[in-house]
């Protein structure tokens, strides 16, 4: 992002006016489009609001922009030549389409993090940068004559990676499968997107956990699906709820995150796993099992997936490297019957022509390398250490105001706020004080919960972050 | 793909039966699902059909599979335990969804190339492996301490790549833009997908060239769009056709590939460019300009894009590295007003959480490196050489049966077959003789055209490939 140069001879407001004029002439802001508010632009550029007010006044006096009270500042329509020319009504186009925008809370969180990188970040659902195997991957990449072919890839994904995954899934997840049953995706998100777009039709009913990460994804609503809730207790979902939803609504698919569930951190009880697979096979109902966190099990013994005890193939299994290595690699996978893999690979070809071979090759080598096992051990130790720091800080700062179950794996702690609290006010106050986390209502819960991703902040930030959060919470009670 | 071991003590048919039994037990083929036909499996495994017949007979005698005449060989449903268990009806699921499957011709071409890698490939719309800057990219990757951050990326794409593209677009394409107006995508295909999903709604009318690569993409129909044709003559589309389509059908967007159009290789006439932009601004109609081939201009002076002379911002501009460097990198871009970029970035987040940083960093460095310009020069020389070899071969082998315009850039030659010919028969006969190309009807044309991608086969293959094609053509006339 461009910033004005304080050492330049030209005044700040003139520099800003010049920059905006150029952005307008280059098409970033077409005629008629809305410019950032004075407050927002001042924040972005790190200047006083009065400086932006001057810059806008300058542009107004040149006829380049116009302001009307209540409707903000817009690029003028009539500056641009005498003939009647119309820029497309981009506003109407961006309001159309079948894709719903992200939830306001999530857009707000993204915007706040972009504007203030110094926020202590308990919101982003990923590992801290120093927990990713950056050195190991650099080493793998510099070691080898890296690529020999850069053409379009196999639509199912890079063959050597699918072969590496056959071994990985057997060794780490107890899943016997074949390379023809594996589809490489850019992560769990793309796996879910392909399933909702290609195997389900608008109007279909599906069941998801409550609370669930999936409520944060307008993807399900964009696909026109009707969502039904499977309440989670301390042992996970109750399989009989699936049967009754099937009877009432003819649900066509069940989405489950059984190990260190996002956001609750819970593990589905063993007996319920058996029952759940029984219900699925009784009803001929597919289960989508999302399993991103298992290998973070702090004691080193991850719970086994449903897929490993799936007797007749009811389970579509989803995994990825995002939560156990690096989200930025964008490498995930799905295990499914070959006919399903073929269908999804064909649709994905149409959407994006498949994945880059470069990160797939990195992933394949990393999984097979001697670095993988030590990386996992280090990751588990660090996560356990951070979890304990978070718990300690919560006990210290908010002894009577919160309650939570202690997660045994995963990246998140799901925290109940005991007194009544307004999600929105709490989030804004936390941001103001320099910390950010996700309000529980994003996950379909009632108000009064918060998800802390303790994997994301540094160990040094965890205590001070909770002190800021505690001050924010007390100030809105 | 597994192959039986001819040196093993076990007979081939027993090895095949064992392998299929394992694939079934691992879920690749669930109960009730269709197994490959005897002919197809024999081809895949490189054995006689009679060997596969024996393997299937073995599995049938064990009750694992069942064959019914006319409906193929399926995995038995009743082998799997006494209780009434139902595997999901995957067939029904894969038939559902809003995403249409790829065209049968394209699936046939993909299958043929997979089964016989020795086919001379005039069909895949990409560069030969040795035209990609593989050495240069290896060098860039090994030179640097490669990655320092592997978290989720900016939803609009990797910042340094967007900055590199601001310079690239100015220097090579005459486009003045800002980094906030650029969205990084995985290629033109994803750019088109985001536009059709997010800016258009089911039922909307759009105009595309005839013939056009876009007819090969069920993506447009999957999005529920109504497609109207803009016939291409030797100067490209006629702008007045856009006006009349707008009057009749209220088209909401026009898709144009003005430079070395795919498949015709034509360049849109200069006067028509001006007229086209006039019509667009008169109607307030957005033009999507797809510009993948320009930098292949054999004489080194690429035609400038519509976007570079777009006075009021009617054009959404799409580019990529796929056709000028390497399709397997999966790096493309779109230039659009900031509000459009934000909307598409938000939707893409929901679909796949953004792109891998690794290929984006490679692309950014490559564009700025001293390798880029020499790579382009070498590419142009090789393409010109291959084009001339193809023309020579067509003149030699089919002097009276074909006619074509000589392309001045791009990867393809669009060839009219003068006598009447059946597309399907010609394709099958060509495959049988060891060469493959794309029938013109895939691009919305009438029968009687063929697209030859001369960029793809090696120089040595070009002549022999056309000899095979000529023999195939003569045998089906």
Interface residues (C-beta under 8 A of the other chain):
Chain A: X1 X22 X23 X25 X26 X27 X28 X29 X30 X31 X33 X34 X80 X81 X84 X85 X86 X87 X88 X89 X90 X91 X93 X94 X96 X97 X98 X99 X101 X102 X107 X110 X124 X126 X127 X129 X132 X134 X137 X138 X141 X142 X145 X146 X147 X148 X149 X150 X151 X152 X153 X155 X176 X177 X178 X180 X181 X185 X186 X187 X189 X190 X193 X197 X198 X199 X200 X201 X202 X204 X217 X218 X219 X222 X223 X252 X281 X282 X283 X284 X285 X286 X310 X311 X312 X313 X314 X322 X325 X326 X327 X328 X329 X330 X331 X335 X337 X338 X339 X340 X342 X343 X346 X347 X349 X350 X351 X352 X353 X354 X355 X356 X357 X358 X359 X362
Chain B: X1 X22 X23 X25 X26 X27 X28 X29 X30 X31 X33 X34 X80 X81 X84 X85 X86 X87 X88 X89 X90 X91 X93 X94 X96 X97 X98 X99 X101 X102 X107 X110 X124 X126 X127 X129 X132 X134 X137 X138 X141 X142 X145 X146 X147 X148 X149 X150 X151 X152 X153 X155 X176 X177 X178 X180 X181 X185 X186 X187 X189 X190 X193 X197 X198 X199 X200 X201 X202 X204 X217 X218 X219 X222 X223 X252 X281 X282 X283 X284 X285 X286 X310 X311 X312 X313 X314 X322 X325 X326 X327 X328 X329 X330 X331 X335 X337 X338 X339 X340 X342 X343 X346 X347 X349 X350 X351 X352 X353 X354 X355 X356 X357 X358 X359 X362
